[in-house]
Amino acid sequence: MNSGLGVQEFFLLPGAFLDKVRAVILLQELAATILRSRGKSVRPWSASGSSV
């Protein structure tokens, strides 16, 4: 049973778009840590050099 939000539902929630992008980047960084510990090569998004 999957009670999580899909991408469309997530971006329809109230809140600023940039806050949502920051949340996605943070989740990617957290997932990357786990995946790297499992030997996977990952490259999460980076907000460096932008206004995010």
ROROKOL-605248 format. One record per residue (C-alpha): z, y, x. Coordinates in nm, 3 decimals. Each point is the difference from the previous one (the first is absolute). Layout:
// ROROKOL-605248
<pt pz="Z" py="Y" px="X"/>
...
***
This chain:
// ROROKOL-605248
<pt pz="0.000" py="0.000" px="0.000"/>
<pt pz="-0.111" py="0.332" px="0.150"/>
<pt pz="0.182" py="0.299" px="-0.146"/>
<pt pz="-0.115" py="0.240" px="0.274"/>
<pt pz="-0.219" py="0.301" px="-0.050"/>
<pt pz="-0.367" py="-0.006" px="0.077"/>
<pt pz="-0.162" py="0.282" px="0.195"/>
<pt pz="-0.130" py="0.171" px="-0.314"/>
<pt pz="0.340" py="-0.016" px="-0.170"/>
<pt pz="0.173" py="0.129" px="0.315"/>
<pt pz="-0.221" py="0.307" px="0.023"/>
<pt pz="0.039" py="0.072" px="-0.373"/>
<pt pz="0.377" py="0.034" px="0.042"/>
<pt pz="0.135" py="0.356" px="0.005"/>
<pt pz="0.032" py="0.155" px="0.342"/>
<pt pz="-0.198" py="0.181" px="0.264"/>
<pt pz="-0.298" py="-0.182" px="0.148"/>
<pt pz="0.110" py="0.063" px="0.361"/>
<pt pz="0.342" py="-0.151" px="-0.074"/>
<pt pz="-0.176" py="-0.314" px="-0.121"/>
<pt pz="-0.216" py="-0.014" px="0.312"/>
<pt pz="0.313" py="0.032" px="0.215"/>
<pt pz="0.158" py="-0.287" px="-0.194"/>
<pt pz="-0.306" py="-0.220" px="0.057"/>
<pt pz="0.002" py="0.077" px="0.374"/>
<pt pz="0.371" py="-0.082" px="0.022"/>
<pt pz="-0.054" py="-0.332" px="-0.181"/>
<pt pz="-0.288" py="-0.083" px="0.233"/>
<pt pz="0.220" py="0.068" px="0.303"/>
<pt pz="0.273" py="-0.225" px="-0.139"/>
<pt pz="-0.250" py="-0.277" px="-0.076"/>
<pt pz="-0.158" py="0.040" px="0.345"/>
<pt pz="0.335" py="-0.072" px="0.165"/>
<pt pz="0.032" py="-0.325" px="-0.191"/>
<pt pz="-0.361" py="-0.103" px="0.059"/>
<pt pz="0.021" py="0.072" px="0.373"/>
<pt pz="0.308" py="-0.222" px="0.024"/>
<pt pz="-0.218" py="-0.274" px="-0.149"/>
<pt pz="-0.264" py="0.052" px="0.268"/>
<pt pz="-0.248" py="0.195" px="-0.213"/>
<pt pz="-0.198" py="0.295" px="0.131"/>
<pt pz="0.043" py="0.293" px="-0.238"/>
<pt pz="-0.086" py="0.369" px="-0.002"/>
<pt pz="0.174" py="0.202" px="-0.272"/>
<pt pz="-0.126" py="0.341" px="-0.100"/>
<pt pz="0.110" py="0.291" px="0.211"/>
<pt pz="0.074" py="0.349" px="-0.125"/>
<pt pz="0.006" py="0.153" px="0.348"/>
<pt pz="-0.231" py="0.291" px="0.046"/>
<pt pz="-0.009" py="0.076" px="-0.371"/>
<pt pz="0.208" py="0.199" px="-0.245"/>
<pt pz="0.151" py="-0.313" px="-0.159"/>
***
